[in-house]
Amino acid sequence: MARVLMVIAPRNFRDEEYFVPKGIFEGHSIEVETASKITGDINGFEGGTTNASHSLSEVEVASFDAVVFVGGQGMVEYIDDPEMTKLAQDFSTQGKIVAAICVASAILANAKILSGKNATSWEGVKDTLISQGANYSGQALEVDGNIITANGPAAAEIFGEEILKHLGF
């Protein structure tokens, strides 16, 4: 059974960017676990609530097939966070799927894994991607090897479906 780790901010994650892909994964019997800087119930920007069962520091990368970094207002303050960037680097180093949507694409850029890669994000962090060597497109979705990026909530469904394809479904 495939396992996906979804990473959210401790508050104000973007509901669609979390719940839409999560629903796609669970609809295919993929086990989904959620991690954040804190554990427990976390509220999304639009009022949705989910439970983060893992803190970032306790994630065992080898236990998952993919990591998905979810955007939203709350993630803005974590795009340079050492735990977030290390988690992205660890998944990338192990050849696993590394995905990010909206502002969270900047985490991948700051983790130095987008250099020379095609990528997209929310317009507000495009300069971060470019400065870290990404080939920024501004498209709804970009795929480059095991790296999948999307530009925002409107792309949540195609983002989830693309990750699903990479998981072999």
C-alpha positions as CSV (number, residue, x, y, z in Angstrom):
1,M,0.0,0.0,0.0
2,A,1.3,3.5,-0.9
3,R,1.8,6.0,1.8
4,V,1.8,9.8,1.4
5,L,2.9,12.4,3.9
6,M,1.1,15.7,3.7
7,V,2.8,18.7,5.3
8,I,0.8,21.7,6.5
9,A,1.4,24.9,8.4
10,P,0.3,24.9,12.0
11,R,-2.5,27.3,11.1
12,N,-4.1,28.7,7.9
13,F,-3.2,25.9,5.5
14,R,-5.1,26.2,2.2
15,D,-8.1,23.9,2.6
16,E,-8.5,22.9,-1.1
17,E,-4.8,22.2,-1.5
18,Y,-5.0,19.8,1.3
19,F,-8.5,18.2,1.2
20,V,-8.8,17.8,-2.6
21,P,-5.5,15.8,-3.1
22,K,-6.1,13.9,0.2
23,G,-9.5,12.8,-1.0
24,I,-8.0,11.7,-4.4
25,F,-5.4,9.6,-2.5
26,E,-7.8,8.1,-0.1
27,G,-10.2,7.2,-2.9
28,H,-7.5,4.9,-4.2
29,S,-6.8,3.4,-0.8
30,I,-3.5,5.3,-0.3
31,E,-2.7,5.8,3.3
32,V,-2.3,9.5,4.1
33,E,-0.7,11.0,7.2
34,T,-0.3,14.6,8.1
35,A,2.6,16.4,9.6
36,S,3.3,19.9,10.8
37,K,5.4,21.9,13.2
38,I,2.9,20.9,15.9
39,T,0.7,17.9,16.4
40,G,-3.1,17.9,17.0
41,D,-6.0,19.6,15.3
42,I,-5.1,22.4,12.9
43,N,-7.5,24.8,11.2
44,G,-7.3,25.7,7.6
45,F,-7.8,29.2,6.1
46,E,-11.4,28.4,4.9
47,G,-12.4,26.7,8.2
48,G,-11.6,23.1,7.6
49,T,-9.9,21.1,10.4
50,T,-7.5,18.2,10.2
51,N,-5.3,16.4,12.6
52,A,-1.5,16.5,12.3
53,S,-0.4,13.2,13.8
54,H,3.3,13.8,13.2
55,S,5.7,16.6,14.1
56,L,8.2,17.2,11.3
57,S,11.1,16.1,13.5
58,E,9.7,12.6,14.0
59,V,8.9,11.8,10.3
60,E,10.6,8.6,9.0
61,V,11.1,9.3,5.4
62,A,11.7,5.7,4.5
63,S,8.1,4.9,5.6
64,F,6.5,7.1,2.9
65,D,6.4,7.0,-0.9
66,A,5.8,10.8,-1.4
67,V,5.7,14.1,0.5
68,V,3.2,16.8,-0.4
69,F,3.8,20.3,0.9
70,V,0.5,22.2,1.1
71,G,0.4,26.0,0.6
72,G,-1.7,28.7,2.2
73,Q,-1.2,31.9,4.2
74,G,0.2,29.9,7.2
75,M,3.0,28.4,5.1
76,V,4.5,31.8,4.2
77,E,6.4,32.0,7.4
78,Y,7.8,28.4,6.9
79,I,9.3,28.6,3.4
80,D,12.8,29.1,5.0
81,D,12.2,26.8,7.9
82,P,15.2,24.4,8.4
83,E,12.9,21.4,9.3
84,M,10.8,21.9,6.2
85,T,13.7,22.2,3.9
86,K,15.5,19.2,5.4
87,L,12.4,17.1,5.0
88,A,12.2,18.1,1.3
89,Q,15.9,17.3,0.9
90,D,15.6,13.9,2.6
91,F,12.7,12.8,0.4
92,S,14.5,14.0,-2.7
93,T,17.7,12.3,-1.8
94,Q,15.9,9.0,-1.3
95,G,14.4,9.4,-4.8
96,K,10.8,9.8,-3.5
97,I,8.1,11.9,-5.0
98,V,8.4,15.5,-3.7
99,A,5.4,17.7,-4.4
100,A,4.4,21.2,-3.5
101,I,1.5,23.5,-4.3
102,C,1.2,27.3,-4.2
103,V,3.5,29.1,-1.8
104,A,4.9,25.8,-0.6
105,S,6.9,25.4,-3.9
106,A,9.3,28.0,-2.3
107,I,10.2,25.3,0.3
108,L,11.5,23.1,-2.5
109,A,13.4,26.0,-4.0
110,N,15.0,26.9,-0.6
111,A,15.8,23.2,-0.2
112,K,17.9,23.6,-3.3
113,I,16.1,20.8,-5.2
114,L,14.5,22.9,-7.9
115,S,17.7,24.1,-9.5
116,G,17.6,23.4,-13.2
117,K,14.1,21.9,-12.8
118,N,10.8,23.0,-14.4
119,A,8.5,24.3,-11.6
120,T,5.6,26.5,-10.8
121,S,4.1,28.2,-7.8
122,W,1.9,31.0,-6.5
123,E,3.0,34.2,-8.3
124,G,4.1,35.7,-4.9
125,V,7.0,33.4,-4.5
126,K,8.1,33.1,-8.2
127,D,11.2,35.2,-7.5
128,T,12.3,32.7,-4.9
129,L,12.0,29.8,-7.4
130,I,13.9,31.8,-10.0
131,S,16.7,32.9,-7.6
132,Q,17.2,29.3,-6.6
133,G,17.7,28.2,-10.2
134,A,14.2,26.8,-11.1
135,N,12.9,27.1,-14.6
136,Y,9.7,28.9,-13.5
137,S,6.7,28.5,-15.9
138,G,3.7,30.0,-14.1
139,Q,1.7,27.1,-15.5
140,A,-1.0,25.4,-13.3
141,L,1.1,22.2,-13.0
142,E,4.8,21.3,-13.7
143,V,6.4,17.8,-13.5
144,D,10.1,17.3,-13.6
145,G,11.2,13.8,-12.7
146,N,9.9,13.0,-9.2
147,I,9.2,16.7,-8.5
148,I,5.6,17.9,-8.9
149,T,4.6,21.5,-8.4
150,A,1.3,23.4,-8.8
151,N,0.4,27.1,-8.7
152,G,-2.6,27.2,-6.3
153,P,-6.0,26.0,-5.2
154,A,-7.5,25.9,-8.7
155,A,-4.9,23.3,-9.6
156,A,-5.5,21.1,-6.6
157,E,-7.3,18.4,-8.5
158,I,-4.8,18.0,-11.3
159,F,-2.0,18.2,-8.7
160,G,-3.5,15.3,-6.8
161,E,-4.2,13.3,-10.0
162,E,-0.5,13.8,-11.1
163,I,0.8,12.6,-7.8
164,L,-1.5,9.6,-8.1
165,K,0.0,8.7,-11.5
166,H,3.5,8.9,-10.1
167,L,2.4,6.5,-7.3
168,G,1.5,4.1,-10.1
169,F,-2.3,4.4,-10.0
